[in-house]
Amino acid sequence: MRRFLLGLGMGAAGSVIAWAATHSPGWTVVIGLTVAVLIWFCELVLDDLI
């Protein structure tokens, strides 16, 4: 649950930064979802790499 909330918060922060820089809804969604998904699945990816 902690990883989910961290991903949610960091994804939202990434979206805010993308919106402030580009004012593009498309980039805002892409950046927010990418950051959130990378945080949510980071443990699974690291397990496969190690």
N, CA, C and O atoms as CSV, one atom per row, in Angstrom:
chain,resi,resn,atom,element,x,y,z
A,1,MET,N,N,0.831,-1.194,0.000
A,1,MET,CA,C,0.000,0.000,0.000
A,1,MET,C,C,0.873,1.255,0.000
A,1,MET,O,O,0.546,2.254,-0.639
A,2,ARG,N,N,1.995,1.183,0.732
A,2,ARG,CA,C,2.878,2.345,0.795
A,2,ARG,C,C,3.437,2.694,-0.591
A,2,ARG,O,O,3.516,3.865,-0.961
A,3,ARG,N,N,3.823,1.658,-1.350
A,3,ARG,CA,C,4.363,1.884,-2.695
A,3,ARG,C,C,3.301,2.499,-3.606
A,3,ARG,O,O,3.614,3.358,-4.430
A,4,PHE,N,N,2.044,2.065,-3.463
A,4,PHE,CA,C,0.960,2.620,-4.267
A,4,PHE,C,C,0.772,4.105,-3.972
A,4,PHE,O,O,0.653,4.907,-4.898
A,5,LEU,N,N,0.744,4.477,-2.703
A,5,LEU,CA,C,0.556,5.883,-2.342
A,5,LEU,C,C,1.752,6.736,-2.762
A,5,LEU,O,O,1.585,7.880,-3.185
A,6,LEU,N,N,2.953,6.180,-2.645
A,6,LEU,CA,C,4.143,6.910,-3.093
A,6,LEU,C,C,4.087,7.131,-4.605
A,6,LEU,O,O,4.390,8.223,-5.084
A,7,GLY,N,N,3.702,6.103,-5.353
A,7,GLY,CA,C,3.572,6.242,-6.805
A,7,GLY,C,C,2.496,7.236,-7.189
A,7,GLY,O,O,2.655,8.005,-8.137
A,8,LEU,N,N,1.402,7.217,-6.450
A,8,LEU,CA,C,0.319,8.155,-6.714
A,8,LEU,C,C,0.777,9.597,-6.477
A,8,LEU,O,O,0.499,10.482,-7.286
A,9,GLY,N,N,1.468,9.822,-5.383
A,9,GLY,CA,C,1.952,11.171,-5.072
A,9,GLY,C,C,3.020,11.658,-6.039
A,9,GLY,O,O,2.984,12.803,-6.491
A,10,MET,N,N,3.971,10.782,-6.353
A,10,MET,CA,C,5.040,11.176,-7.271
A,10,MET,C,C,4.519,11.337,-8.701
A,10,MET,O,O,5.001,12.194,-9.442
A,11,GLY,N,N,3.547,10.526,-9.089
A,11,GLY,CA,C,2.929,10.687,-10.407
A,11,GLY,C,C,2.203,12.009,-10.520
A,11,GLY,O,O,2.262,12.681,-11.549
A,12,ALA,N,N,1.511,12.380,-9.440
A,12,ALA,CA,C,0.821,13.676,-9.430
A,12,ALA,C,C,1.819,14.822,-9.480
A,12,ALA,O,O,1.597,15.815,-10.173
A,13,ALA,N,N,2.917,14.686,-8.747
A,13,ALA,CA,C,3.946,15.734,-8.770
A,13,ALA,C,C,4.562,15.852,-10.166
A,13,ALA,O,O,4.799,16.958,-10.651
A,14,GLY,N,N,4.817,14.725,-10.804
A,14,GLY,CA,C,5.340,14.751,-12.171
A,14,GLY,C,C,4.371,15.397,-13.144
A,14,GLY,O,O,4.780,16.116,-14.056
A,15,SER,N,N,3.085,15.139,-12.946
A,15,SER,CA,C,2.069,15.745,-13.804
A,15,SER,C,C,2.017,17.259,-13.621
A,15,SER,O,O,1.879,18.003,-14.593
A,16,VAL,N,N,2.124,17.704,-12.394
A,16,VAL,CA,C,2.118,19.153,-12.132
A,16,VAL,C,C,3.310,19.822,-12.791
A,16,VAL,O,O,3.177,20.891,-13.387
A,17,ILE,N,N,4.468,19.200,-12.687
A,17,ILE,CA,C,5.674,19.778,-13.310
A,17,ILE,C,C,5.532,19.789,-14.824
A,17,ILE,O,O,5.877,20.775,-15.475
A,18,ALA,N,N,5.021,18.690,-15.391
A,18,ALA,CA,C,4.827,18.636,-16.849
A,18,ALA,C,C,3.816,19.677,-17.305
A,18,ALA,O,O,4.004,20.304,-18.348
A,19,TRP,N,N,2.756,19.867,-16.546
A,19,TRP,CA,C,1.744,20.857,-16.907
A,19,TRP,C,C,2.324,22.268,-16.841
A,19,TRP,O,O,2.056,23.092,-17.715
A,20,ALA,N,N,3.107,22.542,-15.819
A,20,ALA,CA,C,3.703,23.870,-15.681
A,20,ALA,C,C,4.691,24.163,-16.808
A,20,ALA,O,O,4.828,25.308,-17.238
A,21,ALA,N,N,5.377,23.125,-17.282
A,21,ALA,CA,C,6.379,23.322,-18.325
A,21,ALA,C,C,5.777,23.367,-19.722
A,21,ALA,O,O,6.250,24.130,-20.564
A,22,THR,N,N,4.736,22.560,-19.994
A,22,THR,CA,C,4.266,22.425,-21.374
A,22,THR,C,C,2.839,22.892,-21.621
A,22,THR,O,O,2.507,23.254,-22.750
A,23,HIS,N,N,1.990,22.896,-20.613
A,23,HIS,CA,C,0.558,23.194,-20.760
A,23,HIS,C,C,-0.096,22.294,-21.797
A,23,HIS,O,O,-1.002,22.710,-22.519
A,24,SER,N,N,0.379,21.051,-21.859
A,24,SER,CA,C,-0.153,20.066,-22.793
A,24,SER,C,C,-0.792,18.913,-22.017
A,24,SER,O,O,-0.105,18.226,-21.261
A,25,PRO,N,N,-2.097,18.694,-22.194
A,25,PRO,CA,C,-2.752,17.600,-21.467
A,25,PRO,C,C,-2.160,16.220,-21.802
A,25,PRO,O,O,-2.086,15.350,-20.934
A,26,GLY,N,N,-1.754,16.029,-23.021
A,26,GLY,CA,C,-1.184,14.744,-23.421
A,26,GLY,C,C,0.095,14.425,-22.679
A,26,GLY,O,O,0.246,13.336,-22.124
A,27,TRP,N,N,1.014,15.373,-22.669
A,27,TRP,CA,C,2.272,15.165,-21.953
A,27,TRP,C,C,2.048,15.017,-20.455
A,27,TRP,O,O,2.750,14.253,-19.792
A,28,THR,N,N,1.082,15.736,-19.926
A,28,THR,CA,C,0.783,15.655,-18.500
A,28,THR,C,C,0.359,14.247,-18.117
A,28,THR,O,O,0.833,13.705,-17.118
A,29,VAL,N,N,-0.523,13.654,-18.897
A,29,VAL,CA,C,-0.996,12.290,-18.618
A,29,VAL,C,C,0.131,11.282,-18.791
A,29,VAL,O,O,0.302,10.393,-17.957
A,30,VAL,N,N,0.893,11.411,-19.856
A,30,VAL,CA,C,1.979,10.459,-20.121
A,30,VAL,C,C,3.019,10.490,-19.002
A,30,VAL,O,O,3.421,9.437,-18.506
A,31,ILE,N,N,3.449,11.658,-18.609
A,31,ILE,CA,C,4.467,11.780,-17.558
A,31,ILE,C,C,3.929,11.252,-16.229
A,31,ILE,O,O,4.616,10.491,-15.547
A,32,GLY,N,N,2.725,11.640,-15.858
A,32,GLY,CA,C,2.145,11.193,-14.596
A,32,GLY,C,C,2.002,9.683,-14.517
A,32,GLY,O,O,2.373,9.073,-13.514
A,33,LEU,N,N,1.469,9.079,-15.564
A,33,LEU,CA,C,1.295,7.626,-15.565
A,33,LEU,C,C,2.627,6.889,-15.612
A,33,LEU,O,O,2.787,5.858,-14.959
A,34,THR,N,N,3.567,7.397,-16.364
A,34,THR,CA,C,4.880,6.761,-16.446
A,34,THR,C,C,5.569,6.745,-15.091
A,34,THR,O,O,6.092,5.712,-14.675
A,35,VAL,N,N,5.576,7.869,-14.405
A,35,VAL,CA,C,6.209,7.940,-13.087
A,35,VAL,C,C,5.499,7.000,-12.115
A,35,VAL,O,O,6.155,6.257,-11.385
A,36,ALA,N,N,4.191,7.025,-12.100
A,36,ALA,CA,C,3.437,6.177,-11.179
A,36,ALA,C,C,3.693,4.691,-11.448
A,36,ALA,O,O,3.931,3.930,-10.511
A,37,VAL,N,N,3.647,4.278,-12.698
A,37,VAL,CA,C,3.840,2.868,-13.043
A,37,VAL,C,C,5.266,2.426,-12.733
A,37,VAL,O,O,5.468,1.317,-12.238
A,38,LEU,N,N,6.243,3.258,-13.009
A,38,LEU,CA,C,7.626,2.894,-12.695
A,38,LEU,C,C,7.821,2.711,-11.199
A,38,LEU,O,O,8.552,1.812,-10.785
A,39,ILE,N,N,7.201,3.521,-10.397
A,39,ILE,CA,C,7.319,3.363,-8.945
A,39,ILE,C,C,6.557,2.126,-8.484
A,39,ILE,O,O,7.053,1.386,-7.634
A,40,TRP,N,N,5.365,1.884,-9.022
A,40,TRP,CA,C,4.566,0.734,-8.595
A,40,TRP,C,C,5.256,-0.584,-8.930
A,40,TRP,O,O,5.222,-1.513,-8.123
A,41,PHE,N,N,5.879,-0.686,-10.099
A,41,PHE,CA,C,6.453,-1.952,-10.549
A,41,PHE,C,C,7.963,-2.012,-10.423
A,41,PHE,O,O,8.580,-2.947,-10.932
A,42,CYS,N,N,8.569,-1.057,-9.769
A,42,CYS,CA,C,10.025,-1.006,-9.651
A,42,CYS,C,C,10.556,-2.258,-8.966
A,42,CYS,O,O,11.564,-2.813,-9.403
A,43,GLU,N,N,9.911,-2.705,-7.918
A,43,GLU,CA,C,10.385,-3.883,-7.186
A,43,GLU,C,C,10.394,-5.117,-8.084
A,43,GLU,O,O,11.328,-5.917,-8.035
A,44,LEU,N,N,9.360,-5.268,-8.900
A,44,LEU,CA,C,9.291,-6.430,-9.791
A,44,LEU,C,C,10.385,-6.378,-10.849
A,44,LEU,O,O,10.966,-7.410,-11.184
A,45,VAL,N,N,10.670,-5.209,-11.372
A,45,VAL,CA,C,11.704,-5.060,-12.391
A,45,VAL,C,C,13.075,-5.311,-11.777
A,45,VAL,O,O,13.901,-6.002,-12.373
A,46,LEU,N,N,13.326,-4.759,-10.594
A,46,LEU,CA,C,14.613,-4.956,-9.950
A,46,LEU,C,C,14.855,-6.421,-9.597
A,46,LEU,O,O,15.989,-6.892,-9.681
A,47,ASP,N,N,13.818,-7.144,-9.207
A,47,ASP,CA,C,13.971,-8.569,-8.910
A,47,ASP,C,C,14.412,-9.350,-10.143
A,47,ASP,O,O,15.214,-10.277,-10.032
A,48,ASP,N,N,13.903,-8.989,-11.306
A,48,ASP,CA,C,14.288,-9.686,-12.543
A,48,ASP,C,C,15.702,-9.332,-12.983
A,48,ASP,O,O,16.388,-10.162,-13.580
A,49,LEU,N,N,16.146,-8.121,-12.698
A,49,LEU,CA,C,17.462,-7.688,-13.129
A,49,LEU,C,C,18.581,-8.207,-12.231
A,49,LEU,O,O,19.719,-8.368,-12.674
A,50,ILE,N,N,18.255,-8.462,-10.985
A,50,ILE,CA,C,19.304,-8.888,-10.030
A,50,ILE,C,C,19.429,-10.385,-10.019
A,50,ILE,O,O,20.252,-10.931,-9.284
